[in-house]
C-alpha cells in the first residue's frame, strides 16, 4: 500500500504540477485570443443575459432543466471548500500576489468554460427515455470520433467524483460542525447521507430544482457576510489591492508559507487555486449544462462564463480581500482556519459565517458531483448504471465524514486532474466548431 501511495503522490505532483497548469491556462489564452477576448468585451451582454435572467422560467428549445437550473447544478459542484480554504491556502503559500494570478486564471478560464459548455450542448445526445446527456465524453466521441479518449475521461470522472466530490466534502462538513458546534462526525455523516439520498434519487430534475434554491441562498449568506467584513475594513481595501498587485510581480509570502516567496510561487498557487475552484478545463461542469433547455449552444455557453465569474471573481475574491485587508494573512495560519480568523478579526462571530459557508458549499458539491460521476458511469455502462451509482454514492458520504479511506481521496485527486487532459485535447481540437457557432449566434443576435 505504501508503494502505491508513493507512486500516486509522484503522479499527483505531475498531474497538478506546472505542465498541467500551463496546459490549462494556455488553452484559455488560445481560446480567448481566438474569440477576441469576448468574455471581457461582451461581459455586460453576458451578465444581462444570465444574472438578470437568473430566475426566468422561459426557455426556447429542448432540454430537461432550465438554463439556470443547469448552471445552478454546475455552481453547486464548483462552489466548494476551495472558495474558502483553497483561497486561504494560496495566500498562505504564495503570498497576496497569488490572488492576482487567480484572477488572471479566472479571466482566461471564462472562455474555456464557455467553449466546454458550447461543445457539450452542441454534441449532446437524447436518450430513449427523453433525457439529454452530454459532456466531454460525448463531444470527444461525436465531434472527433476518438472513443478511446472519451472512455479515459469517463473512467477518470466516475472515480474522481467519489473523492473530490464526495468524501473530501463530507469530511469538511463534519470538521466544520464539530469545530463550531461540537457535533459528532458520525451524526453529521448519517444526516448528510440521508439528505443527499433524498436529493439525488430523483435525478437531474430533482437536483436542478434543489440547487436553483440552494445556490443563491448559500452564495447570498457568504457574500453578504464577506461584504460586511470588507465594509468594516474599507480603509484597508486600497492597501490590500496595492499589496496584491505589487506582490504578484515581486513575491511576498506569509509567515507560514515560503519566506520571501518568489513570483513563481505566487503564480503557481494562484493559478492552481483558481483552476481548482472554478474547474475551467476539467470538463466537469459541461456535463450539467448539457441538460439545459436552450435554443442555441452559445446561449448556454454564456452561463459558463457567468459560472466562473461568480465562483472566482466574486466569491473567491471576497475571501481573498477579507484575508488580506484584515492583516491575518501573516499569522501563520492556513486553509479554513485562516479564513475564519479573518472573519473573526472584523466581525464578532464571523467565524460562524465561514462554518456555515463550508457546510453549504461542501454539501452542494456532493450533490453536483454525484451527477457528474453518474453521467460518466452511464457513458461507460449504459443507463442501468445510474441507480447503482447513486446507491454506491450514499455510503461514501458517511465514510468521508468520519475520515475513512484517505487513500481513495488522494487517488481521486489525481484522477480529478487527469480528467483535464482528454477534455482539453477535445476542446482544442474542436475550437473551430466553437468559433463557428459563436459567429453564427452573435450574427443572429445583431440582426
C-alpha positions in Angstrom: 0.0 0.0 0.0 2.8 2.4 0.8 4.4 1.8 -2.6 1.1 2.5 -4.3 0.8 5.7 -2.2 4.3 6.8 -3.2 3.5 6.2 -6.9 0.2 8.1 -6.6 1.9 11.0 -4.8 4.5 11.2 -7.6 1.9 11.1 -10.3 -0.2 13.7 -8.4 2.8 16.0 -8.4 3.0 15.7 -12.1 -0.8 16.0 -12.8 -1.2 19.1 -10.7 2.3 20.5 -11.4 3.4 23.4 -13.7 2.9 21.5 -17.0 -0.8 20.9 -16.3 -1.3 24.4 -15.2 0.4 25.7 -18.3 -1.8 23.5 -20.5 -5.0 24.7 -18.8 -4.0 28.4 -18.8 -2.6 28.1 -22.3 -5.8 26.6 -23.6 -7.7 29.5 -22.0 -5.3 32.0 -23.6 -5.6 30.4 -27.0 -9.4 30.4 -26.9 -9.5 34.0 -25.5 -7.4 35.3 -28.4 -9.4 33.2 -30.9 -12.6 34.7 -29.7 -11.3 38.3 -29.4 -11.5 38.1 -25.5 -15.2 38.2 -25.9 -15.8 37.2 -22.2 -14.4 40.6 -21.3 -15.5 42.8 -24.2 -19.1 41.3 -24.0 -19.2 40.9 -20.2 -22.1 43.4 -20.0 -24.1 41.5 -22.6 -23.3 38.2 -20.8 -24.4 39.4 -17.4 -27.5 40.9 -18.9 -28.4 37.5 -20.4 -27.5 35.5 -17.3 -27.5 37.3 -14.0 -30.5 39.5 -14.9 -32.4 36.4 -16.2 -31.4 34.1 -13.4 -34.9 33.2 -12.2 -36.7 33.3 -15.5 -38.5 30.1 -16.3 -38.7 31.0 -20.0 -36.6 28.9 -22.3 -36.7 28.1 -26.0 -35.5 24.8 -27.5 -35.1 21.3 -26.0 -33.7 20.2 -22.7 -34.5 18.6 -19.3 -34.0 21.6 -16.9 -34.0 25.4 -17.2 -30.8 27.2 -18.2 -30.4 28.4 -14.6 -31.1 25.0 -13.0 -28.3 23.7 -15.2 -25.8 26.4 -14.1 -27.0 26.1 -10.5 -26.1 22.4 -10.6 -22.7 23.2 -12.1 -22.2 26.0 -9.5 -23.3 23.7 -6.7 -20.5 21.3 -7.7 -18.0 24.1 -8.4 -18.5 26.4 -5.4 -17.0 24.3 -2.7 -14.4 24.3 0.1 -11.8 25.6 -2.3 -13.6 29.0 -2.3 -12.9 29.3 1.4 -10.0 27.0 2.4 -8.3 26.9 -1.1 -8.0 30.6 -1.5 -6.6 30.9 2.0 -4.0 28.2 1.3 -3.0 30.0 -1.9 -2.4 33.3 0.0 -0.5 31.5 2.9 1.7 29.6 0.4 2.2 32.1 -2.4 1.5 35.4 -0.7 -1.1 38.1 -1.6 0.2 38.1 -5.2 -1.4 34.7 -5.6 -4.8 36.5 -5.7 -3.8 38.4 -8.8 -2.8 35.2 -10.7 -6.0 33.6 -9.5 -7.9 36.4 -11.2 -5.9 36.0 -14.4 -6.6 32.3 -14.4 -10.3 33.0 -14.0 -10.5 35.6 -16.8 -8.9 33.1 -19.2 -11.0 30.3 -17.7 -14.2 32.0 -18.5 -13.6 31.4 -22.2 -12.5 27.8 -21.6 -15.7 27.1 -19.7 -17.7 28.9 -22.4 -16.1 26.6 -25.1 -16.8 23.5 -22.9 -20.4 24.3 -22.5 -20.9 25.2 -26.2 -19.5 21.9 -27.2 -21.5 20.0 -24.6 -24.8 21.3 -25.8 -23.9 21.0 -29.5 -22.8 17.4 -29.3 -25.3 16.2 -26.6 -27.5 13.2 -27.2 -31.1 12.5 -26.4 -31.8 9.1 -24.8 -34.7 6.8 -25.5 -36.4 8.0 -22.3 -36.2 11.6 -23.3 -33.2 12.7 -21.2 -30.3 14.8 -22.5 -26.8 13.7 -21.8 -23.5 15.3 -22.8 -20.1 16.5 -21.7 -16.5 15.8 -22.8 -17.1 12.1 -23.4 -19.8 12.9 -25.9 -18.2 15.8 -27.7 -15.0 13.8 -28.0 -16.9 10.9 -29.4 -19.4 12.7 -31.6 -17.1 15.6 -32.6 -13.8 13.8 -33.1 -14.7 10.1 -33.2 -12.0 9.3 -30.6 -14.0 7.0 -28.3 -10.9 5.7 -26.5 -10.1 9.2 -25.3 -13.7 9.7 -24.3 -13.6 6.4 -22.3 -10.5 7.7 -20.5 -12.3 10.8 -19.4 -15.3 8.9 -18.2 -13.2 6.5 -16.2 -11.3 9.3 -14.5 -14.6 11.3 -13.9 -16.6 8.4 -12.5 -13.8 7.5 -10.0 -12.7 11.1 -9.1 -16.2 12.0 -8.1 -16.0 9.8 -5.0 -13.0 11.6 -3.7 -13.0 15.3 -4.6 -16.8 15.5 -4.9 -17.9 13.2 -2.1 -15.6 12.1 0.8 -13.4 15.2 0.9 -16.5 17.4 1.0 -18.4 15.4 3.7 -15.3 15.4 5.8 -15.1 19.2 5.5 -18.7 19.5 6.7 -18.1 17.1 9.6 -15.0 19.0 10.7 -16.7 22.4 10.5 -19.7 21.3 12.5 -17.6 19.5 15.1 -15.3 22.6 15.5 -18.1 25.2 15.7 -21.0 23.3 17.2 -19.4 20.2 18.7 -21.5 17.8 16.6 -20.2 14.2 16.4 -18.9 13.4 12.8 -21.0 10.2 12.9 -24.2 12.2 13.3 -23.2 14.6 10.6 -22.3 11.7 8.3 -25.6 9.9 8.8 -27.7 13.1 8.3 -25.7 14.2 5.3 -26.0 10.8 3.7 -29.8 10.7 4.2 -30.3 14.3 2.9 -28.1 13.5 -0.1 -30.1 10.4 -0.9 -33.3 12.4 -0.9 -31.9 14.8 -3.4 -30.0 12.6 -5.9 -32.5 9.7 -6.1 -34.7 11.9 -8.3 -32.0 12.5 -10.9 -31.2 15.8 -12.7 -34.7 17.3 -12.4 -34.8 17.0 -8.6 -31.1 18.0 -8.4 -31.8 21.0 -10.6 -34.9 22.0 -8.6 -32.9 21.7 -5.4 -29.7 23.6 -6.5 -31.6 26.5 -8.0 -32.9 27.3 -4.5 -29.7 26.3 -2.5 -27.1 28.0 -4.7 -28.5 31.6 -4.5 -29.2 31.1 -0.8 -25.7 29.8 0.2 -24.0 32.4 -2.1 -26.0 35.2 -0.5 -25.1 34.2 3.0 -21.4 34.1 2.3 -21.3 37.2 0.0 -23.3 39.4 2.5 -21.1 38.2 5.4 -18.0 38.8 3.3 -19.1 42.2 2.2 -19.8 43.2 5.8 -16.2 42.3 6.6 -14.9 44.4 3.7 -17.1 47.4 4.7 -15.6 47.2 8.2 -12.1 47.1 6.6 -12.9 49.6 3.9 -10.0 51.9 4.8 -7.6 48.9 4.3 -9.0 47.9 0.9 -6.9 50.2 -1.3 -3.7 49.0 0.5 -4.9 45.3 0.1 -5.3 45.8 -3.7 -1.9 47.5 -3.8 -0.3 44.6 -1.9 -1.9 42.1 -4.2 -0.7 43.8 -7.4 2.8 44.5 -6.1 3.3 41.0 -4.7 2.2 39.4 -7.9 5.4 40.7 -9.6 7.8 40.9 -6.6 6.8 38.0 -4.4 5.9 38.1 -0.8 4.8 35.2 1.4 3.1 34.8 4.7 4.9 33.7 7.8 3.6 30.2 7.5 4.4 30.0 3.8 7.6 30.2 1.8 9.6 33.0 3.3 10.3 35.5 0.6 8.3 33.5 -1.9 9.3 34.2 -5.5 6.9 35.3 -8.1 6.8 31.8 -9.4 5.2 30.7 -6.1 2.6 33.3 -6.4 1.8 32.3 -9.9 1.8 28.6 -9.1 -0.5 28.8 -6.1 -2.7 31.5 -7.6 -3.3 29.6 -10.9 -3.7 26.3 -9.2 -6.3 27.5 -6.7 -8.1 29.4 -9.5 -8.3 26.3 -11.6 -9.3 24.1 -8.6 -12.1 26.4 -7.6 -13.8 27.2 -10.9 -12.9 23.9 -12.6 -12.5 25.5 -16.0 -10.7 23.0 -18.3 -11.5 19.9 -16.1 -14.6 19.1 -18.2 -16.9 18.6 -15.2 -19.4 21.4 -15.5 -20.4 20.9 -19.2 -22.0 17.6 -18.1 -24.6 19.6 -16.2 -25.0 22.3 -18.8 -25.7 19.6 -21.4 -29.2 19.0 -19.9 -30.2 22.7 -20.2 -33.2 23.9 -22.2 -31.8 26.2 -24.8 -32.2 27.1 -28.5 -28.5 27.6 -29.2 -25.3 26.2 -27.7 -23.8 29.6 -27.3 -26.7 30.9 -25.3 -26.0 28.3 -22.7 -22.3 29.0 -23.1 -22.9 32.4 -21.7 -23.9 30.7 -18.4 -20.5 29.0 -18.5 -18.8 32.5 -18.4 -21.1 33.6 -15.6 -20.3 30.4 -13.6 -16.5 31.3 -13.5 -17.3 35.0 -12.9 -19.5 34.2 -9.9 -17.2 31.5 -8.5 -13.8 33.1 -8.7 -14.2 36.8 -9.4 -16.9 37.3 -6.8 -16.9 34.6 -4.1 -13.1 33.8 -4.1 -12.3 37.5 -4.3 -14.4 38.2 -1.2 -12.5 35.5 0.7 -9.1 36.8 -0.6 -9.8 40.5 0.2 -11.2 39.7 3.7 -7.9 37.8 4.5 -5.5 40.4 3.0 -7.4 43.5 4.3 -7.7 42.1 7.8 -3.9 41.6 8.1 -4.2 38.0 9.4 -2.6 36.5 6.3 0.7 36.9 8.1 -0.5 35.0 11.2 1.0 31.6 10.0 -2.5 30.1 9.7 -3.7 28.4 6.5 -6.8 26.9 5.0 -10.2 27.4 6.6 -8.5 28.4 9.9 -7.0 31.5 8.1 -10.4 32.5 6.6 -12.1 32.0 10.0 -9.5 34.2 11.6 -10.1 36.9 9.0 -13.8 36.9 9.6 -13.5 36.8 13.4 -11.0 39.7 13.4 -13.5 42.1 11.9 -16.9 40.7 13.0 -17.8 39.1 16.3 -18.9 35.6 15.5 -17.8 36.0 11.9 -16.3 32.5 12.0 -19.8 31.1 12.1 -20.3 32.5 8.6 -17.3 30.6 7.4 -18.5 27.4 9.1 -22.0 27.7 7.6 -20.4 28.5 4.2 -18.3 25.4 4.3 -21.3 23.2 5.2 -23.5 24.6 2.4 -20.7 24.8 -0.2 -19.5 21.3 0.6 -22.9 19.8 0.6 -23.8 21.4 -2.7 -20.6 19.9 -4.2 -21.6 16.4 -3.1 -24.9 16.8 -4.9 -23.5 18.3 -8.1 -20.6 15.9 -8.4 -22.8 12.9 -8.0 -24.5 13.9 -11.2 -21.1 14.2 -13.0 -19.9 10.8 -11.8 -23.3 9.2 -12.7 -23.2 10.6 -16.3 -19.6 9.2 -16.7 -20.8 5.8 -15.4 -23.7 5.9 -17.8 -21.4 6.6 -20.7 -19.3 3.6 -19.8 -22.0 1.1 -18.8 -25.4 2.4 -20.1 -28.5 3.8 -18.2 -28.6 0.7 -15.9 -25.5 2.2 -14.1 -27.4 5.3 -12.9 -29.2 3.9 -9.9 -26.3 1.6 -9.0 -24.0 4.7 -8.9 -26.5 6.7 -6.7 -26.8 3.8 -4.3 -23.0 3.4 -4.1 -22.6 7.2 -3.6 -24.6 7.4 -0.4 -22.4 5.3 2.0 -19.3 7.1 0.8 -20.7 10.3 2.2 -20.7 8.7 5.7 -17.3 7.2 5.2 -15.8 10.6 4.3 -17.5 12.3 7.2 -15.8 10.0 9.7 -12.4 10.3 8.0 -12.2 7.0 6.3 -10.4 5.9 3.1 -8.0 8.8 2.8 -6.0 6.7 0.3 -9.0 6.9 -2.0 -9.1 10.7 -1.6 -5.6 11.0 -2.7 -6.0 8.7 -5.7 -9.3 10.5 -6.7 -7.4 13.9 -6.6 -5.0 12.5 -9.1 -7.9 11.2 -11.3 -9.6 14.7 -11.0 -6.5 16.3 -12.5 -6.2 13.6 -15.2 -9.8 14.5 -16.4 -8.4 17.7 -17.8 -6.1 16.0 -20.3 -8.6 14.3 -22.6 -11.0 17.2 -22.1 -8.5 19.9 -23.2 -7.5 17.8 -26.2 -11.1 17.7 -27.2 -11.7 21.4 -26.6 -8.6 22.5 -28.6 -9.4 20.1 -31.5 -13.0 21.3 -31.7 -12.2 25.0 -31.2 -13.1 25.7 -34.8 -16.7 24.5 -34.0 -16.8 26.8 -31.1 -15.8 29.8 -33.2 -18.2 28.9 -36.0 -21.2 28.6 -33.6 -20.2 31.8 -31.8 -20.1 33.8 -35.1 -23.5 32.3 -36.1 -25.0 33.2 -32.7 -23.8 36.8 -32.5 -24.6 37.5 -36.1 -28.2 36.4 -35.4 -28.3 38.5 -32.3 -27.1 41.6 -34.1 -29.8 41.1 -36.7 
